[in-house]
Amino acid sequence: MSEVVETGLPCPAPTCGSSDAFARYDDGHGYCFSCKHYETAEGEAPSSAPKQPKDKSLVPFGHYQAIPARSLNEATCEKFGYFIAEDDRGQKVQVAPYRNKAGQIVGQKVRSAGKKFRTTGDFKDATLFGQHLWRDGGKRILVVEGEIDAMSAYQMLGNWPVVSIPNGAQSAAKAVKASLEFLESYDVVIFGFDMDEPGREAVDECVRLLTPGKAHVMELPVKDANEMLVDGRIKEFVSAFWEARLYRPDGIVNGLDLWDQLTTEIELGRPYPWASLNDVTYGERFGELVTWTSGSGMGKSTAVAEIGYARLLEGQNVGYVALEENVRRSAQRMVGLHLNKPIHLPGNEVSKDELRRAYEETLGTGRFFTFDHFGSIQSESILSKLRFLAVGCGCRTIILDHLSIIVSGMEDNDDERKTIDRLMTNLRSLVEETGVSMHLVSHLRRPSGDKGHEQGAEISLAHLRGSHSIVQLSDIVIGLERNQQSEEDEVRDVANFRVLKNRYSGITGLAGSVRYDRVTGRLVPYVPEELALDDDLGSDF
Ligand SMILES: Nc1ncnc2c1ncn2[C@@H]1O[C@H](COP(=O)(O)OP(=O)(O)OP(=O)(O)O)[C@@H](O)[C@H]1O
């Protein structure tokens, strides 16, 4: 195994640019801890001249002294055997001794001006820096990332055991492994590595080596222990030592850390275009998957288009993926809603100027994105398109109309239920990961009995077609009920919202009605006359 002979060198890789992450080893090879550039030993090609063995002799003892620039006093340096000497070139160097288990000095880390390090001696059996000072089996021990930090921490803590790993964060786990028995003999092992990315990564690696429940992690407001000492933040350092938290694997959260979450103001949902639905859902929140369902031709697409249009007017980027229609129809929808005219139907023509104005205010904003699928609908490609809409186009609301058409377009669709499960899981993850609001349209299977949904049959969750995962993985499920075959316009054109699932507030059941206005092509809130009358009476009192 080769040993580091010099660290803190500039990386030779032209693409890296690090001024100090490159290390040279005693066999001549070099490695950059920033860009991972590897360099073979210079002049490694066979040569007739025998290689000069490196001088590995230890630097003879000089003297102990305080290091004012580091706020370290002489007693601390003496305790750790950290001395000042002159090297063979007459330069002043600081020498950190490394000992084997028997306490004999086997290697040294020699630091010269300009944060240059080299090692000498043999580190094969070296223990942690400072390890020889402490008996096995104490209560708490602190492990830090460098000799100066170890001495700084010791000086601030009084007499608590502190040790340091020899070669920085990158080889921390290796050093901890080598001294595992010693560290394991303590009740609590606190890791106080540098508060930077490599330091945090190294802590993550090291804590896993110890018996669960033993490793603790110390957080500092600055980079390391020496900075705390130099800044005079000794009390804070001592508190951080005692407040070191038990290490928890990623994702496990202690309730103690949830105060900020608790005091963050409740995010108000953005209102739906229909007040009655807001009373039950409290609006629509980012990161929610809302599934819309109904019998055939009941108005699901019409409803979700209204939502997309509302978000577009609010200034959001909107992704509108309607797989049963072409992009021309999608464009007509948005512009038609803006003009209050179903412009896709004959007799609703508008002047080019009017059309242009409406276009400028909707599609022309550049915030509306749709998907020209040319009839080919492969779920994998749809998922990647949806991701692109969220991440690449910055869409915060995505309309996906509808699920069944994606499922039927999928290859490997022998088991429809499993296919839907997979797709729903992917959609759910996408929503979680990107934080978008997604409105998904899904169909119903026929209910048993004479009356179909198209004749106004009440919807239940069990009627959703395909798989229970649609319900399970949605935050909210909203059904649209109406009797399409009624003779009376007032009945035929009025759809009731039925909230079938509501993870947010738990309130389910009927959530008001909307009427389809055939002149404007809009879904407008609807209050039956008798209730409207009641309201009027109420307001008189
Ligand atoms: N409440 C309503 N009353 C009457 N007509 C409506 C109502 N809502 C929508 N419509 C009209 O009904 C037709 C079908 O609506 P839409 O496409 O929105 O239904 P859908 O439920 O999405 O249909 P599908 O089951 O085919 O996906 C459209 O022409 C639309 O304008």
The ligand as an ORCA input file, in Angstrom:
! r2SCAN-3c Opt
* xyz 0 1
  N     -72.186     19.380    -17.433
  C     -72.297     19.194    -18.727
  N     -73.510     19.180    -19.304
  C     -73.655     18.999    -20.591
  N     -72.645     18.826    -21.441
  C     -71.406     18.833    -20.954
  C     -71.173     18.999    -19.570
  N     -69.854     18.968    -19.368
  C     -69.278     18.761    -20.566
  N     -70.196     18.691    -21.507
  C     -70.014     18.472    -22.945
  O     -70.028     17.068    -23.128
  C     -69.111     16.637    -24.085
  C     -68.153     15.621    -23.473
  O     -67.421     16.254    -22.448
  P     -65.972     15.789    -22.036
  O     -65.181     15.440    -23.231
  O     -65.428     16.812    -21.120
  O     -66.344     14.486    -21.236
  P     -65.384     13.301    -20.733
  O     -66.006     12.829    -19.471
  O     -64.018     13.784    -20.640
  O     -65.543     12.257    -21.884
  P     -64.821     10.830    -22.148
  O     -65.485      9.866    -21.234
  O     -65.084     10.562    -23.560
  O     -63.378     11.010    -21.809
  C     -68.423     17.872    -24.566
  O     -69.004     18.274    -25.768
  C     -68.665     18.885    -23.492
  O     -68.727     20.181    -23.998
*
